[in-house]
Each structure stands twice: as C-alpha cells, then as structure tokens.
C-alpha cells in the first residue's frame, strides 16, 4: 500500500497517516498471530483479507522508508492514536 501511495505522490509530496498504533512490539505480535490463527481456523486461502493489525510507530516508519519515503515524523499523539507524515524525495 505504501509503495502505491509513494508512486501516486509528486516529488516533495507529503503523505499523512492518522491511525491507531500498537503501544509495543508484544501487542503488534499478538495481533499478527491472532490473524494467522483466525485464517487457519476458517481455512481461508491466501488472498487479501482485512484484519486491522496495528503496528508500532517504529515499524510504521520502517515500512514507509522501505516504500521510498525519505523522512517520517510523528506530529501528534493522543494515547495510541498517532498522526505521522512521510515525505517523498524531490
């Protein structure tokens, strides 16, 4: 998803993400494992399914940078709700 967003932006463009973020790695790991369990229980084949798995802020930054964004910044946080920006290179 982030690669598609990156490609859609003009050089120097800014992506704004507002989402619920995992408070720590254990919380994120629990939700990824829970999704894996649900898929196994329901015998779901590989494909696109939505299970909102919150990631930590650090993991979110890593994904954005892997997609090509040159900088990321947490601009606001209230509890586990976070707003981040990611900038595409000029």
PDB file of N, CA, C and O in Angstrom:
ATOM      1  N   UNK A   1       0.830  -1.187   0.000  1.00  0.00           N
ATOM      2  CA  UNK A   1       0.000   0.000   0.000  1.00  0.00           C
ATOM      3  C   UNK A   1       0.879   1.256   0.000  1.00  0.00           C
ATOM      4  O   UNK A   1       0.620   2.199  -0.747  1.00  0.00           O
ATOM      5  N   UNK A   2       1.915   1.263   0.839  1.00  0.00           N
ATOM      6  CA  UNK A   2       2.770   2.453   0.921  1.00  0.00           C
ATOM      7  C   UNK A   2       3.520   2.703  -0.378  1.00  0.00           C
ATOM      8  O   UNK A   2       3.753   3.857  -0.735  1.00  0.00           O
ATOM      9  N   UNK A   3       3.899   1.664  -1.083  1.00  0.00           N
ATOM     10  CA  UNK A   3       4.569   1.868  -2.371  1.00  0.00           C
ATOM     11  C   UNK A   3       3.623   2.524  -3.369  1.00  0.00           C
ATOM     12  O   UNK A   3       4.031   3.397  -4.135  1.00  0.00           O
ATOM     13  N   UNK A   4       2.364   2.105  -3.362  1.00  0.00           N
ATOM     14  CA  UNK A   4       1.371   2.721  -4.249  1.00  0.00           C
ATOM     15  C   UNK A   4       1.154   4.187  -3.889  1.00  0.00           C
ATOM     16  O   UNK A   4       1.062   5.038  -4.774  1.00  0.00           O
ATOM     17  N   UNK A   5       1.072   4.478  -2.606  1.00  0.00           N
ATOM     18  CA  UNK A   5       0.915   5.864  -2.168  1.00  0.00           C
ATOM     19  C   UNK A   5       2.132   6.693  -2.568  1.00  0.00           C
ATOM     20  O   UNK A   5       2.000   7.831  -3.016  1.00  0.00           O
ATOM     21  N   UNK A   6       3.317   6.108  -2.402  1.00  0.00           N
ATOM     22  CA  UNK A   6       4.548   6.803  -2.768  1.00  0.00           C
ATOM     23  C   UNK A   6       4.548   7.151  -4.255  1.00  0.00           C
ATOM     24  O   UNK A   6       4.861   8.278  -4.636  1.00  0.00           O
ATOM     25  N   UNK A   7       4.195   6.178  -5.089  1.00  0.00           N
ATOM     26  CA  UNK A   7       4.175   6.408  -6.545  1.00  0.00           C
ATOM     27  C   UNK A   7       3.134   7.452  -6.935  1.00  0.00           C
ATOM     28  O   UNK A   7       3.321   8.166  -7.921  1.00  0.00           O
ATOM     29  N   UNK A   8       2.054   7.552  -6.188  1.00  0.00           N
ATOM     30  CA  UNK A   8       0.981   8.489  -6.522  1.00  0.00           C
ATOM     31  C   UNK A   8       1.332   9.945  -6.184  1.00  0.00           C
ATOM     32  O   UNK A   8       0.736  10.873  -6.730  1.00  0.00           O
ATOM     33  N   UNK A   9       2.284  10.134  -5.298  1.00  0.00           N
ATOM     34  CA  UNK A   9       2.664  11.490  -4.897  1.00  0.00           C
ATOM     35  C   UNK A   9       3.633  12.125  -5.879  1.00  0.00           C
ATOM     36  O   UNK A   9       4.442  11.442  -6.507  1.00  0.00           O
ATOM     37  N   UNK A  10       3.541  13.424  -5.998  1.00  0.00           N
ATOM     38  CA  UNK A  10       4.528  14.183  -6.770  1.00  0.00           C
ATOM     39  C   UNK A  10       5.811  14.273  -5.953  1.00  0.00           C
ATOM     40  O   UNK A  10       5.774  14.104  -4.734  1.00  0.00           O
ATOM     41  N   UNK A  11       6.946  14.535  -6.598  1.00  0.00           N
ATOM     42  CA  UNK A  11       8.192  14.746  -5.841  1.00  0.00           C
ATOM     43  C   UNK A  11       7.993  15.841  -4.791  1.00  0.00           C
ATOM     44  O   UNK A  11       7.437  16.900  -5.079  1.00  0.00           O
ATOM     45  N   UNK A  12       8.449  15.569  -3.588  1.00  0.00           N
ATOM     46  CA  UNK A  12       8.274  16.507  -2.485  1.00  0.00           C
ATOM     47  C   UNK A  12       6.919  16.397  -1.804  1.00  0.00           C
ATOM     48  O   UNK A  12       6.661  17.093  -0.822  1.00  0.00           O
ATOM     49  N   UNK A  13       6.046  15.526  -2.319  1.00  0.00           N
ATOM     50  CA  UNK A  13       4.710  15.363  -1.742  1.00  0.00           C
ATOM     51  C   UNK A  13       4.760  14.758  -0.343  1.00  0.00           C
ATOM     52  O   UNK A  13       5.724  14.085   0.026  1.00  0.00           O
ATOM     53  N   UNK A  14       3.714  15.006   0.419  1.00  0.00           N
ATOM     54  CA  UNK A  14       3.647  14.536   1.799  1.00  0.00           C
ATOM     55  C   UNK A  14       2.429  13.630   1.972  1.00  0.00           C
ATOM     56  O   UNK A  14       1.312  13.994   1.604  1.00  0.00           O
ATOM     57  N   UNK A  15       2.662  12.455   2.533  1.00  0.00           N
ATOM     58  CA  UNK A  15       1.590  11.532   2.904  1.00  0.00           C
ATOM     59  C   UNK A  15       1.329  11.726   4.394  1.00  0.00           C
ATOM     60  O   UNK A  15       2.268  11.787   5.187  1.00  0.00           O
ATOM     61  N   UNK A  16       0.062  11.823   4.774  1.00  0.00           N
ATOM     62  CA  UNK A  16      -0.316  11.974   6.176  1.00  0.00           C
ATOM     63  C   UNK A  16      -1.069  10.721   6.612  1.00  0.00           C
ATOM     64  O   UNK A  16      -2.062  10.330   5.998  1.00  0.00           O
ATOM     65  N   UNK A  17      -0.585  10.108   7.670  1.00  0.00           N
ATOM     66  CA  UNK A  17      -1.206   8.893   8.208  1.00  0.00           C
ATOM     67  C   UNK A  17      -1.746   9.199   9.587  1.00  0.00           C
ATOM     68  O   UNK A  17      -1.017   9.690  10.448  1.00  0.00           O
ATOM     69  N   UNK A  18      -3.007   8.915   9.802  1.00  0.00           N
ATOM     70  CA  UNK A  18      -3.619   9.031  11.127  1.00  0.00           C
ATOM     71  C   UNK A  18      -4.212   7.668  11.446  1.00  0.00           C
ATOM     72  O   UNK A  18      -5.127   7.208  10.763  1.00  0.00           O
ATOM     73  N   UNK A  19      -3.686   7.016  12.493  1.00  0.00           N
ATOM     74  CA  UNK A  19      -4.108   5.644  12.758  1.00  0.00           C
ATOM     75  C   UNK A  19      -3.830   5.287  14.210  1.00  0.00           C
ATOM     76  O   UNK A  19      -3.111   5.982  14.927  1.00  0.00           O
ATOM     77  N   UNK A  20      -4.424   4.185  14.608  1.00  0.00           N
ATOM     78  CA  UNK A  20      -4.165   3.595  15.912  1.00  0.00           C
ATOM     79  C   UNK A  20      -2.868   2.807  15.789  1.00  0.00           C
ATOM     80  O   UNK A  20      -2.741   1.987  14.881  1.00  0.00           O
ATOM     81  N   UNK A  21      -1.905   3.030  16.674  1.00  0.00           N
ATOM     82  CA  UNK A  21      -0.619   2.341  16.629  1.00  0.00           C
ATOM     83  C   UNK A  21      -0.475   1.449  17.857  1.00  0.00           C
ATOM     84  O   UNK A  21      -0.981   1.758  18.935  1.00  0.00           O
ATOM     85  N   UNK A  22       0.225   0.343  17.666  1.00  0.00           N
ATOM     86  CA  UNK A  22       0.477  -0.578  18.768  1.00  0.00           C
ATOM     87  C   UNK A  22       1.360   0.093  19.816  1.00  0.00           C
ATOM     88  O   UNK A  22       2.320   0.779  19.465  1.00  0.00           O
ATOM     89  N   UNK A  23       1.050  -0.094  21.091  1.00  0.00           N
ATOM     90  CA  UNK A  23       1.868   0.527  22.134  1.00  0.00           C
ATOM     91  C   UNK A  23       3.252  -0.108  22.279  1.00  0.00           C
ATOM     92  O   UNK A  23       4.186   0.528  22.768  1.00  0.00           O
ATOM     93  N   UNK A  24       3.378  -1.376  21.848  1.00  0.00           N
ATOM     94  CA  UNK A  24       4.668  -2.054  21.938  1.00  0.00           C
ATOM     95  C   UNK A  24       4.687  -3.249  20.984  1.00  0.00           C
ATOM     96  O   UNK A  24       3.667  -3.598  20.390  1.00  0.00           O
ATOM     97  N   UNK A  25       5.850  -3.866  20.849  1.00  0.00           N
ATOM     98  CA  UNK A  25       6.023  -4.974  19.908  1.00  0.00           C
ATOM     99  C   UNK A  25       5.171  -6.180  20.280  1.00  0.00           C
ATOM    100  O   UNK A  25       4.651  -6.862  19.397  1.00  0.00           O
ATOM    101  N   UNK A  26       5.019  -6.453  21.577  1.00  0.00           N
ATOM    102  CA  UNK A  26       4.210  -7.598  22.013  1.00  0.00           C
ATOM    103  C   UNK A  26       2.760  -7.456  21.551  1.00  0.00           C
ATOM    104  O   UNK A  26       2.146  -8.437  21.130  1.00  0.00           O
ATOM    105  N   UNK A  27       2.216  -6.258  21.626  1.00  0.00           N
ATOM    106  CA  UNK A  27       0.844  -6.004  21.185  1.00  0.00           C
ATOM    107  C   UNK A  27       0.714  -6.250  19.688  1.00  0.00           C
ATOM    108  O   UNK A  27      -0.231  -6.899  19.239  1.00  0.00           O
ATOM    109  N   UNK A  28       1.671  -5.729  18.913  1.00  0.00           N
ATOM    110  CA  UNK A  28       1.670  -5.950  17.465  1.00  0.00           C
ATOM    111  C   UNK A  28       1.781  -7.431  17.149  1.00  0.00           C
ATOM    112  O   UNK A  28       1.022  -7.944  16.327  1.00  0.00           O
ATOM    113  N   UNK A  29       2.717  -8.128  17.791  1.00  0.00           N
ATOM    114  CA  UNK A  29       2.924  -9.564  17.548  1.00  0.00           C
ATOM    115  C   UNK A  29       1.661 -10.365  17.861  1.00  0.00           C
ATOM    116  O   UNK A  29       1.311 -11.287  17.124  1.00  0.00           O
ATOM    117  N   UNK A  30       0.978 -10.015  18.955  1.00  0.00           N
ATOM    118  CA  UNK A  30      -0.262 -10.697  19.318  1.00  0.00           C
ATOM    119  C   UNK A  30      -1.283 -10.605  18.189  1.00  0.00           C
ATOM    120  O   UNK A  30      -1.915 -11.604  17.845  1.00  0.00           O
ATOM    121  N   UNK A  31      -1.450  -9.421  17.613  1.00  0.00           N
ATOM    122  CA  UNK A  31      -2.471  -9.246  16.580  1.00  0.00           C
ATOM    123  C   UNK A  31      -2.095  -9.942  15.271  1.00  0.00           C
ATOM    124  O   UNK A  31      -2.974 -10.459  14.582  1.00  0.00           O
ATOM    125  N   UNK A  32      -0.817  -9.967  14.917  1.00  0.00           N
ATOM    126  CA  UNK A  32      -0.412 -10.729  13.733  1.00  0.00           C
ATOM    127  C   UNK A  32      -0.660 -12.220  13.947  1.00  0.00           C
ATOM    128  O   UNK A  32      -1.110 -12.908  13.030  1.00  0.00           O
ATOM    129  N   UNK A  33      -0.370 -12.730  15.151  1.00  0.00           N
ATOM    130  CA  UNK A  33      -0.602 -14.137  15.455  1.00  0.00           C
ATOM    131  C   UNK A  33      -2.102 -14.441  15.485  1.00  0.00           C
ATOM    132  O   UNK A  33      -2.535 -15.488  15.002  1.00  0.00           O
ATOM    133  N   UNK A  34      -2.876 -13.543  16.040  1.00  0.00           N
ATOM    134  CA  UNK A  34      -4.339 -13.736  16.100  1.00  0.00           C
ATOM    135  C   UNK A  34      -4.923 -13.816  14.693  1.00  0.00           C
ATOM    136  O   UNK A  34      -5.790 -14.652  14.437  1.00  0.00           O
ATOM    137  N   UNK A  35      -4.476 -12.983  13.799  1.00  0.00           N
ATOM    138  CA  UNK A  35      -4.935 -13.028  12.409  1.00  0.00           C
ATOM    139  C   UNK A  35      -4.556 -14.363  11.770  1.00  0.00           C
ATOM    140  O   UNK A  35      -5.366 -14.969  11.068  1.00  0.00           O
ATOM    141  N   UNK A  36      -3.315 -14.826  12.014  1.00  0.00           N
ATOM    142  CA  UNK A  36      -2.881 -16.114  11.475  1.00  0.00           C
ATOM    143  C   UNK A  36      -3.789 -17.236  12.000  1.00  0.00           C
ATOM    144  O   UNK A  36      -4.188 -18.119  11.240  1.00  0.00           O
ATOM    145  N   UNK A  37      -4.111 -17.198  13.289  1.00  0.00           N
ATOM    146  CA  UNK A  37      -4.984 -18.211  13.888  1.00  0.00           C
ATOM    147  C   UNK A  37      -6.376 -18.187  13.270  1.00  0.00           C
ATOM    148  O   UNK A  37      -6.923 -19.240  12.943  1.00  0.00           O
ATOM    149  N   UNK A  38      -6.945 -17.020  13.110  1.00  0.00           N
ATOM    150  CA  UNK A  38      -8.283 -16.902  12.518  1.00  0.00           C
ATOM    151  C   UNK A  38      -8.313 -17.443  11.092  1.00  0.00           C
ATOM    152  O   UNK A  38      -9.253 -18.140  10.711  1.00  0.00           O
ATOM    153  N   UNK A  39      -7.287 -17.123  10.302  1.00  0.00           N
ATOM    154  CA  UNK A  39      -7.221 -17.643   8.930  1.00  0.00           C
ATOM    155  C   UNK A  39      -7.140 -19.161   8.936  1.00  0.00           C
ATOM    156  O   UNK A  39      -7.782 -19.818   8.117  1.00  0.00           O
ATOM    157  N   UNK A  40      -6.361 -19.725   9.847  1.00  0.00           N
ATOM    158  CA  UNK A  40      -6.231 -21.186   9.934  1.00  0.00           C
ATOM    159  C   UNK A  40      -7.549 -21.820  10.377  1.00  0.00           C
ATOM    160  O   UNK A  40      -7.978 -22.821   9.802  1.00  0.00           O
ATOM    161  N   UNK A  41      -8.187 -21.251  11.387  1.00  0.00           N
ATOM    162  CA  UNK A  41      -9.455 -21.791  11.891  1.00  0.00           C
ATOM    163  C   UNK A  41     -10.535 -21.774  10.820  1.00  0.00           C
ATOM    164  O   UNK A  41     -11.338 -22.703  10.726  1.00  0.00           O
ATOM    165  N   UNK A  42     -10.556 -20.730  10.020  1.00  0.00           N
ATOM    166  CA  UNK A  42     -11.585 -20.573   8.998  1.00  0.00           C
ATOM    167  C   UNK A  42     -11.154 -21.153   7.652  1.00  0.00           C
ATOM    168  O   UNK A  42     -11.889 -21.071   6.668  1.00  0.00           O
ATOM    169  N   UNK A  43      -9.962 -21.737   7.618  1.00  0.00           N
ATOM    170  CA  UNK A  43      -9.404 -22.344   6.401  1.00  0.00           C
ATOM    171  C   UNK A  43      -9.445 -21.370   5.212  1.00  0.00           C
ATOM    172  O   UNK A  43      -9.852 -21.727   4.106  1.00  0.00           O
ATOM    173  N   UNK A  44      -9.017 -20.153   5.474  1.00  0.00           N
ATOM    174  CA  UNK A  44      -9.015 -19.148   4.419  1.00  0.00           C
ATOM    175  C   UNK A  44      -7.787 -19.331   3.532  1.00  0.00           C
ATOM    176  O   UNK A  44      -6.668 -19.430   4.035  1.00  0.00           O
ATOM    177  N   UNK A  45      -7.987 -19.377   2.228  1.00  0.00           N
ATOM    178  CA  UNK A  45      -6.838 -19.494   1.324  1.00  0.00           C
ATOM    179  C   UNK A  45      -6.057 -18.179   1.291  1.00  0.00           C
ATOM    180  O   UNK A  45      -6.524 -17.151   1.781  1.00  0.00           O
ATOM    181  N   UNK A  46      -4.870 -18.231   0.708  1.00  0.00           N
ATOM    182  CA  UNK A  46      -4.110 -16.993   0.539  1.00  0.00           C
ATOM    183  C   UNK A  46      -4.943 -16.004  -0.242  1.00  0.00           C
ATOM    184  O   UNK A  46      -5.680 -16.387  -1.151  1.00  0.00           O
ATOM    185  N   UNK A  47      -4.834 -14.766   0.097  1.00  0.00           N
ATOM    186  CA  UNK A  47      -5.605 -13.734  -0.590  1.00  0.00           C
ATOM    187  C   UNK A  47      -5.584 -12.470   0.232  1.00  0.00           C
ATOM    188  O   UNK A  47      -4.837 -12.353   1.203  1.00  0.00           O
ATOM    189  N   UNK A  48      -6.404 -11.532  -0.164  1.00  0.00           N
ATOM    190  CA  UNK A  48      -6.457 -10.252   0.509  1.00  0.00           C
ATOM    191  C   UNK A  48      -7.621 -10.250   1.496  1.00  0.00           C
ATOM    192  O   UNK A  48      -8.784 -10.372   1.110  1.00  0.00           O
ATOM    193  N   UNK A  49      -7.285 -10.109   2.775  1.00  0.00           N
ATOM    194  CA  UNK A  49      -8.280 -10.041   3.835  1.00  0.00           C
ATOM    195  C   UNK A  49      -7.935  -8.847   4.700  1.00  0.00           C
ATOM    196  O   UNK A  49      -6.767  -8.484   4.834  1.00  0.00           O
ATOM    197  N   UNK A  50      -8.943  -8.241   5.283  1.00  0.00           N
ATOM    198  CA  UNK A  50      -8.667  -7.101   6.160  1.00  0.00           C
ATOM    199  C   UNK A  50      -8.793  -7.533   7.610  1.00  0.00           C
ATOM    200  O   UNK A  50      -9.853  -7.975   8.055  1.00  0.00           O
ATOM    201  N   UNK A  51      -7.714  -7.399   8.326  1.00  0.00           N
ATOM    202  CA  UNK A  51      -7.683  -7.540   9.775  1.00  0.00           C
ATOM    203  C   UNK A  51      -6.791  -6.397  10.222  1.00  0.00           C
ATOM    204  O   UNK A  51      -5.586  -6.419   9.969  1.00  0.00           O
ATOM    205  N   UNK A  52      -7.343  -5.431  10.859  1.00  0.00           N
ATOM    206  CA  UNK A  52      -6.589  -4.222  11.183  1.00  0.00           C
ATOM    207  C   UNK A  52      -5.552  -4.529  12.254  1.00  0.00           C
ATOM    208  O   UNK A  52      -5.856  -4.542  13.447  1.00  0.00           O
ATOM    209  N   UNK A  53      -4.342  -4.773  11.816  1.00  0.00           N
ATOM    210  CA  UNK A  53      -3.246  -5.110  12.708  1.00  0.00           C
ATOM    211  C   UNK A  53      -2.445  -3.847  12.991  1.00  0.00           C
ATOM    212  O   UNK A  53      -1.730  -3.360  12.115  1.00  0.00           O
ATOM    213  N   UNK A  54      -2.554  -3.313  14.199  1.00  0.00           N
ATOM    214  CA  UNK A  54      -1.796  -2.105  14.497  1.00  0.00           C
ATOM    215  C   UNK A  54      -0.305  -2.413  14.604  1.00  0.00           C
ATOM    216  O   UNK A  54       0.089  -3.437  15.162  1.00  0.00           O
ATOM    217  N   UNK A  55       0.500  -1.532  14.075  1.00  0.00           N
ATOM    218  CA  UNK A  55       1.952  -1.669  14.149  1.00  0.00           C
ATOM    219  C   UNK A  55       2.505  -0.603  15.090  1.00  0.00           C
ATOM    220  O   UNK A  55       1.855   0.408  15.357  1.00  0.00           O
ATOM    221  N   UNK A  56       3.711  -0.847  15.585  1.00  0.00           N
ATOM    222  CA  UNK A  56       4.364   0.165  16.411  1.00  0.00           C
ATOM    223  C   UNK A  56       4.778   1.337  15.527  1.00  0.00           C
ATOM    224  O   UNK A  56       4.858   1.204  14.306  1.00  0.00           O
ATOM    225  N   UNK A  57       5.039   2.473  16.143  1.00  0.00           N
ATOM    226  CA  UNK A  57       5.480   3.647  15.392  1.00  0.00           C
ATOM    227  C   UNK A  57       6.783   3.335  14.663  1.00  0.00           C
ATOM    228  O   UNK A  57       6.942   3.705  13.499  1.00  0.00           O
ATOM    229  N   UNK A  58       7.712   2.665  15.328  1.00  0.00           N
ATOM    230  CA  UNK A  58       8.989   2.329  14.681  1.00  0.00           C
ATOM    231  C   UNK A  58       8.785   1.430  13.463  1.00  0.00           C
ATOM    232  O   UNK A  58       9.418   1.641  12.429  1.00  0.00           O
ATOM    233  N   UNK A  59       7.911   0.435  13.573  1.00  0.00           N
ATOM    234  CA  UNK A  59       7.661  -0.450  12.425  1.00  0.00           C
ATOM    235  C   UNK A  59       6.946   0.292  11.304  1.00  0.00           C
ATOM    236  O   UNK A  59       7.189   0.030  10.126  1.00  0.00           O
ATOM    237  N   UNK A  60       6.073   1.209  11.668  1.00  0.00           N
ATOM    238  CA  UNK A  60       5.383   2.027  10.670  1.00  0.00           C
ATOM    239  C   UNK A  60       6.407   2.860   9.887  1.00  0.00           C
ATOM    240  O   UNK A  60       6.342   2.951   8.661  1.00  0.00           O
ATOM    241  N   UNK A  61       7.346   3.461  10.613  1.00  0.00           N
ATOM    242  CA  UNK A  61       8.404   4.252   9.966  1.00  0.00           C
ATOM    243  C   UNK A  61       9.237   3.381   9.021  1.00  0.00           C
ATOM    244  O   UNK A  61       9.556   3.796   7.907  1.00  0.00           O
ATOM    245  N   UNK A  62       9.579   2.193   9.466  1.00  0.00           N
ATOM    246  CA  UNK A  62      10.368   1.276   8.634  1.00  0.00           C
ATOM    247  C   UNK A  62       9.639   0.959   7.335  1.00  0.00           C
ATOM    248  O   UNK A  62      10.249   0.972   6.266  1.00  0.00           O
ATOM    249  N   UNK A  63       8.343   0.674   7.414  1.00  0.00           N
ATOM    250  CA  UNK A  63       7.573   0.350   6.205  1.00  0.00           C
ATOM    251  C   UNK A  63       7.526   1.546   5.253  1.00  0.00           C
ATOM    252  O   UNK A  63       7.664   1.382   4.041  1.00  0.00           O
ATOM    253  N   UNK A  64       7.333   2.735   5.795  1.00  0.00           N
ATOM    254  CA  UNK A  64       7.286   3.933   4.959  1.00  0.00           C
ATOM    255  C   UNK A  64       8.634   4.173   4.262  1.00  0.00           C
ATOM    256  O   UNK A  64       8.670   4.508   3.078  1.00  0.00           O
ATOM    257  N   UNK A  65       9.721   4.002   4.986  1.00  0.00           N
ATOM    258  CA  UNK A  65      11.043   4.202   4.387  1.00  0.00           C
ATOM    259  C   UNK A  65      11.339   3.142   3.332  1.00  0.00           C
ATOM    260  O   UNK A  65      11.942   3.444   2.302  1.00  0.00           O
ATOM    261  N   UNK A  66      10.920   1.904   3.581  1.00  0.00           N
ATOM    262  CA  UNK A  66      11.103   0.843   2.575  1.00  0.00           C
ATOM    263  C   UNK A  66      10.319   1.137   1.299  1.00  0.00           C
ATOM    264  O   UNK A  66      10.708   0.711   0.212  1.00  0.00           O
ATOM    265  N   UNK A  67       9.234   1.855   1.437  1.00  0.00           N
ATOM    266  CA  UNK A  67       8.423   2.223   0.268  1.00  0.00           C
ATOM    267  C   UNK A  67       9.069   3.359  -0.516  1.00  0.00           C
ATOM    268  O   UNK A  67       8.664   3.639  -1.644  1.00  0.00           O
ATOM    269  N   UNK A  68      10.079   4.024   0.076  1.00  0.00           N
ATOM    270  CA  UNK A  68      10.780   5.075  -0.638  1.00  0.00           C
ATOM    271  C   UNK A  68      10.735   6.447   0.003  1.00  0.00           C
ATOM    272  O   UNK A  68      11.460   7.346  -0.423  1.00  0.00           O
ATOM    273  N   UNK A  69       9.907   6.632   1.012  1.00  0.00           N
ATOM    274  CA  UNK A  69       9.814   7.939   1.654  1.00  0.00           C
ATOM    275  C   UNK A  69      11.146   8.284   2.317  1.00  0.00           C
ATOM    276  O   UNK A  69      11.774   7.434   2.948  1.00  0.00           O
ATOM    277  N   UNK A  70      11.572   9.549   2.167  1.00  0.00           N
ATOM    278  CA  UNK A  70      12.888   9.944   2.665  1.00  0.00           C
ATOM    279  C   UNK A  70      12.876  10.379   4.127  1.00  0.00           C
ATOM    280  O   UNK A  70      13.904  10.314   4.800  1.00  0.00           O
ATOM    281  N   UNK A  71      11.746  10.813   4.612  1.00  0.00           N
ATOM    282  CA  UNK A  71      11.678  11.188   6.023  1.00  0.00           C
ATOM    283  C   UNK A  71      10.282  10.921   6.556  1.00  0.00           C
ATOM    284  O   UNK A  71       9.291  11.008   5.832  1.00  0.00           O
ATOM    285  N   UNK A  72      10.231  10.595   7.831  1.00  0.00           N
ATOM    286  CA  UNK A  72       8.954  10.398   8.515  1.00  0.00           C
ATOM    287  C   UNK A  72       9.005  11.175   9.822  1.00  0.00           C
ATOM    288  O   UNK A  72      10.070  11.390  10.399  1.00  0.00           O
ATOM    289  N   UNK A  73       7.833  11.587  10.271  1.00  0.00           N
ATOM    290  CA  UNK A  73       7.784  12.351  11.508  1.00  0.00           C
ATOM    291  C   UNK A  73       6.465  12.098  12.216  1.00  0.00           C
ATOM    292  O   UNK A  73       5.403  12.132  11.593  1.00  0.00           O
ATOM    293  N   UNK A  74       6.530  11.844  13.511  1.00  0.00           N
ATOM    294  CA  UNK A  74       5.314  11.778  14.325  1.00  0.00           C
ATOM    295  C   UNK A  74       4.980  13.212  14.681  1.00  0.00           C
ATOM    296  O   UNK A  74       5.773  13.888  15.336  1.00  0.00           O
ATOM    297  N   UNK A  75       3.812  13.690  14.257  1.00  0.00           N
ATOM    298  CA  UNK A  75       3.462  15.090  14.500  1.00  0.00           C
ATOM    299  C   UNK A  75       2.448  15.274  15.626  1.00  0.00           C
ATOM    300  O   UNK A  75       2.267  16.383  16.129  1.00  0.00           O
ATOM    301  N   UNK A  76       1.781  14.175  16.024  1.00  0.00           N
ATOM    302  CA  UNK A  76       0.774  14.286  17.081  1.00  0.00           C
ATOM    303  C   UNK A  76       0.488  12.902  17.627  1.00  0.00           C
ATOM    304  O   UNK A  76       0.531  11.916  16.891  1.00  0.00           O
ATOM    305  N   UNK A  77       0.197  12.826  18.917  1.00  0.00           N
ATOM    306  CA  UNK A  77      -0.198  11.558  19.517  1.00  0.00           C
ATOM    307  C   UNK A  77      -1.092  11.822  20.706  1.00  0.00           C
ATOM    308  O   UNK A  77      -0.825  12.704  21.522  1.00  0.00           O
ATOM    309  N   UNK A  78      -2.161  11.042  20.796  1.00  0.00           N
ATOM    310  CA  UNK A  78      -3.033  11.040  21.957  1.00  0.00           C
ATOM    311  C   UNK A  78      -3.328   9.583  22.261  1.00  0.00           C
ATOM    312  O   UNK A  78      -4.040   8.919  21.508  1.00  0.00           O
ATOM    313  N   UNK A  79      -2.788   9.090  23.352  1.00  0.00           N
ATOM    314  CA  UNK A  79      -2.895   7.659  23.626  1.00  0.00           C
ATOM    315  C   UNK A  79      -2.170   6.903  22.533  1.00  0.00           C
ATOM    316  O   UNK A  79      -0.996   7.153  22.260  1.00  0.00           O
ATOM    317  N   UNK A  80      -2.873   5.983  21.914  1.00  0.00           N
ATOM    318  CA  UNK A  80      -2.263   5.198  20.835  1.00  0.00           C
ATOM    319  C   UNK A  80      -2.686   5.683  19.456  1.00  0.00           C
ATOM    320  O   UNK A  80      -2.367   5.044  18.453  1.00  0.00           O
ATOM    321  N   UNK A  81      -3.395   6.795  19.389  1.00  0.00           N
ATOM    322  CA  UNK A  81      -3.741   7.383  18.104  1.00  0.00           C
ATOM    323  C   UNK A  81      -2.627   8.342  17.716  1.00  0.00           C
ATOM    324  O   UNK A  81      -2.263   9.240  18.474  1.00  0.00           O
ATOM    325  N   UNK A  82      -2.086   8.128  16.500  1.00  0.00           N
ATOM    326  CA  UNK A  82      -0.897   8.863  16.079  1.00  0.00           C
ATOM    327  C   UNK A  82      -1.129   9.459  14.695  1.00  0.00           C
ATOM    328  O   UNK A  82      -1.762   8.841  13.839  1.00  0.00           O
ATOM    329  N   UNK A  83      -0.610  10.669  14.487  1.00  0.00           N
ATOM    330  CA  UNK A  83      -0.558  11.247  13.146  1.00  0.00           C
ATOM    331  C   UNK A  83       0.917  11.351  12.771  1.00  0.00           C
ATOM    332  O   UNK A  83       1.726  11.912  13.510  1.00  0.00           O
ATOM    333  N   UNK A  84       1.249  10.791  11.597  1.00  0.00           N
ATOM    334  CA  UNK A  84       2.613  10.830  11.082  1.00  0.00           C
ATOM    335  C   UNK A  84       2.597  11.428   9.687  1.00  0.00           C
ATOM    336  O   UNK A  84       1.593  11.367   8.978  1.00  0.00           O
ATOM    337  N   UNK A  85       3.728  12.007   9.305  1.00  0.00           N
ATOM    338  CA  UNK A  85       3.902  12.453   7.933  1.00  0.00           C
ATOM    339  C   UNK A  85       5.086  11.704   7.330  1.00  0.00           C
ATOM    340  O   UNK A  85       6.015  11.309   8.035  1.00  0.00           O
ATOM    341  N   UNK A  86       5.035  11.518   6.017  1.00  0.00           N
ATOM    342  CA  UNK A  86       6.126  10.888   5.279  1.00  0.00           C
ATOM    343  C   UNK A  86       6.306  11.684   3.991  1.00  0.00           C
ATOM    344  O   UNK A  86       5.336  11.979   3.294  1.00  0.00           O
ATOM    345  N   UNK A  87       7.547  12.028   3.681  1.00  0.00           N
ATOM    346  CA  UNK A  87       7.851  12.906   2.562  1.00  0.00           C
ATOM    347  C   UNK A  87       8.531  12.121   1.441  1.00  0.00           C
ATOM    348  O   UNK A  87       9.458  11.343   1.671  1.00  0.00           O
ATOM    349  N   UNK A  88       8.037  12.353   0.210  1.00  0.00           N
ATOM    350  CA  UNK A  88       8.672  11.774  -0.971  1.00  0.00           C
ATOM    351  C   UNK A  88       9.810  12.692  -1.410  1.00  0.00           C
ATOM    352  O   UNK A  88       9.690  13.916  -1.350  1.00  0.00           O
ATOM    353  N   UNK A  89      10.919  12.088  -1.854  1.00  0.00           N
ATOM    354  CA  UNK A  89      12.079  12.867  -2.289  1.00  0.00           C
ATOM    355  C   UNK A  89      11.692  13.805  -3.425  1.00  0.00           C
ATOM    356  O   UNK A  89      10.781  13.510  -4.198  1.00  0.00           O
ATOM    357  N   UNK A  90      12.383  14.929  -3.523  1.00  0.00           N
ATOM    358  CA  UNK A  90      12.145  15.906  -4.589  1.00  0.00           C
ATOM    359  C   UNK A  90      12.766  15.451  -5.867  1.00  0.00           C
ATOM    360  O   UNK A  90      12.671  16.143  -6.881  1.00  0.00           O
TER     361      UNK A  90
END
